[in-house]
């Protein structure tokens, strides 16, 4: 699949698990394409509840396509999305969100990097930069529900993006 001039890999391997491209979309801000996001999963996902609450191994891969991107900008975007996604639970999860924000910022994410937000069957949350693990939390279910919900939940960032991510393979 090709989006915004970039070819998306139909299969990736993270955490020793084969994940397949379920759907993808381009995220734009102020008429600038900022990143491509793909939902990868071990089995097809077409339902928002499966994408948010199931124990299916799954990953949101963001490929940064704007030269304006910095680690700080990406981390602030994640933090903002988490604030919206967690709602009233944000304060209780603020340490986790800050932890992830700092990891992403310190990783130096920039133009043409990929960032994977990966959820395992064991309820773990892992972050990868260019397929190298940069973060691991053994209790990542709530965070994963919030971040996946931000893209494919009842009130997604973008309804067209939600439809594209839940296409299935």
N, C-alpha and C positions, 0 to 999 in steps of 0.2 A: 504494500500500500504506500502511495506517495502523497505527502501533504506538504504544502508550502515549499516545494522543491526538495524535500528530504524523503528518503526511502526509509520506511519503518520496517524493522525486522519482524517477520511473522512469528518467530519463536526466540525467546531468550532463556537463559539458564541462570537462576539465582538460587542460592541456598541449596544447590544440588537438585533443583526441581525444574523441569521443563515447563515454561509458561508460554501460552499462545496469545497472540494479539486478538483481543475480543472486540475492540473498537478504538477509534482515535479521533481527535479533533484539534483544531488550532485555537489557542487562546489569544485574544487581542485586547489591548488596552489603549484607549485613545487613538484608534486606527493604526496602531503598530502591533504587528504579530510578535508576541513575546515568547511563547513556547508551544510546543506540540505536546499533547498529553495522550498517552495510550493506556488502556486498561489491559493488562495481561493476566491470564488466569490459567489454572491447570485444567479447568473444564469451562465450557461456554457459560456465560452469565448474561441473561437477558432481563432479569428481574432486579429492581432496585433493592429489595430486601436481601436477596442473595449477595449482592455486591457490597452491602453494608454489614450484615449481621452473620453471614455464614462462616463456616470454618474452611472454606475453599481457599487454597493458597492463591494469593492475588497480589498484584502490584500496580501502582500508578507510576508510569514512567513519564517524566517531564524532560523533554529535550529543549534546551534553551536556544532560541533562534534569534535573539536580538543582541547586537553588540553592546547595548546599553546595560545588560544584566551584570550584576555584581553579587557576591555572596550575601552582602547586607540586604540588597533589594529582594533577593529570593527568600531569605530568612524572614524578612518583614512581611512578605506576601503570605508565607506559611503561617506566621503568627496571626495575622489578620484573619485568614481563613479559619484558623482554629478558634479564634475568639467568637466568630460567627457560628461555627459548627458546634461548639460546646455549650454556647448560651450560658445558662446559669451555673453550669459545671466548670466554667472556665477558671474561676478563682481556685477551686479545689485542684485543678490540673495545671495551674500556672507554672509550677516548678518543672513539670514535664515539658510543657510548651517552650519555656525559656531554655531548657536543656537542648531541645531539638533545634531551636532558633540559633543558639550559640554554635552547635556542631555544624550546621549548614553554613553559617557565616564564616566560621573559622576554616572550613574546608576549601574556601576560595572558589566556590561555584561561579562559573562565568559562561560567556558565549560558547556555544557548541558542546557544553557539558550535558550529561544526563544525570538526573536525580531520580532514584527509585524509592518509593515508599512501599515497603513490602510487608504483608501480613501473613503469618504462618498459621498452620493448623493448630499449633500449640498456643496461639494467642500472643505470639511475640511480634513486636514491631521492629523492623530493621530499615535503616536508610543506607543507600549506596550512592556513591558518586562515581560515575563512569565504571560501574559494576564492581567497585571496591567498597566493602562494607565500612561505613564511617560511624554507625550508631546501632546499638542493640538494646532493646528494653524487653524484659521477659513478661511484662504486664502491659501490653500495648493495645488491648481490645478497645477501650474507650476512645483512645486517640485515633485508631484505625476507623472506628465507626464514624467519628466526626469528620475525618479527612475524606473518606470515601463518600460520606453523606453530602459533603460540600459539592461534590461533582455529580453524584447520581441520586441524591435524596429527593425528598418531596419539594424542597425549595433550593434547587441547584443554582450555582453561579450562572449557568447558562443552559436553558432547556434544550437547545439544539446540541450542545456538547453532551448532555446527558444521553440523548437519543443515540448519538454517534458512539459513545462509549459502551452502551448496552446492546450493541448490534449483534454480538455473538459471532462464533466462527463456524 
